[in-house]
Amino acid sequence: MSTRTMTRRQVRSWLVGRVAEHLKVAPETVSPQAVFSELGLSSVQAVELTAELEDFSGLKIPPTMVYEYPTIDDVAAYVAGQ
């Protein structure tokens, strides 16, 4: 999927699903406004999520993504804006 056709909503939905899978919780329990560390995402899981997002988006994502963009909504806005 090209990032040029990805909306913030699509990226947010994908991220919620991936974070839920990493945390082994239902997607409905993952708040897009919560800080990644508050969700319980470990640093290893954050690195894995960054790599997965690179594959999904086709973008080069900074390894510090979860620190620069601390919520799912922040990351979705960044990726959709690229």
Beta strands, then each sheet from edge to edge (+ up, - down):
end
